[in-house]
Amino acid sequence: MGRPQYPDLAKKLNLTGVVKIEVTIGADGKVKRTHVVGGHPVLASEAEKAAMQTEFEPGPKETSEIIEFKFGSQ
């Protein structure tokens, strides 16, 4: 799974939490689309970027999954 960056604004605001992203995965295992289904907007942008970089096992057809990214002060 891709690893999101912890945004500078999130650090300044001390934001932590979980962002849930629904991904549509093509039969080739590559993410085709993302949709934020939960989490703070400041964190969501980076989570979506990481989700787009994630690769899954190829399968017989297009599927959808929900993945979670946890953000905390680092």
N, C-alpha and C positions, 0 to 999 in steps of 0.2 A: 504494500500500500504506500502511496505517496505520503511524504511527511510535510505538513503545512508549516509555513513560517509563522512565528508569533509576531503579529504586527506591532510596530512601534507605538501606535496609538493605544493598542490594547495594553501594552506594558505601562504606559503613562497613566491609563485609567484603572490599572490593576484588574483588568477583565479576565475572568476564568470561566470555564464551562465547556459544554459539549455542543458540537454542531452536528446535526444529522443531515446527510445528503443522500437523496435518492439518485442512483445512477442507472442509466440504461446501458447495458453491456451488449455489444454486437457478438455474433457467433464467433468472430475472430478473437474475442477476449478483450478487446479495446473498448474503453468507455466512449459512448457516442454522445450522451447528453447527461447533464446534471440538473438537479432541482433541490434547492434548500428547503427542508421540511421542518427545521427547528434550529434555534441557536441565535446568538447575538449577531447582528448584521456586520459589525466590525470584524468579527472572526470568520463569518461565512464566506467572504470573498477568498480568503486564503485556503479555506477548507475545500471550496470548489476547485481551485487550481490544483490542489493535491489529489483530489478525486479524479480529475481529468488525466493525471499522470499514472494512475493505478492501472495495472493490467491484471486480468483474470484468466483462468484456464479457458481455452476455446470450448465452445459447446455446440449443440445441434441447432440452436436458435437464439434469437435476441431475448434477453432476460432483464429484469429489474431487481435491484438490491438496495437496501438502506445501509450506509456505512456511517460510522461515528468517528469524529475527530475530537479528542480531548485537549483542551488548552488550559495551561496553568502557568503561573509565573515561573520562569526558568532562570 
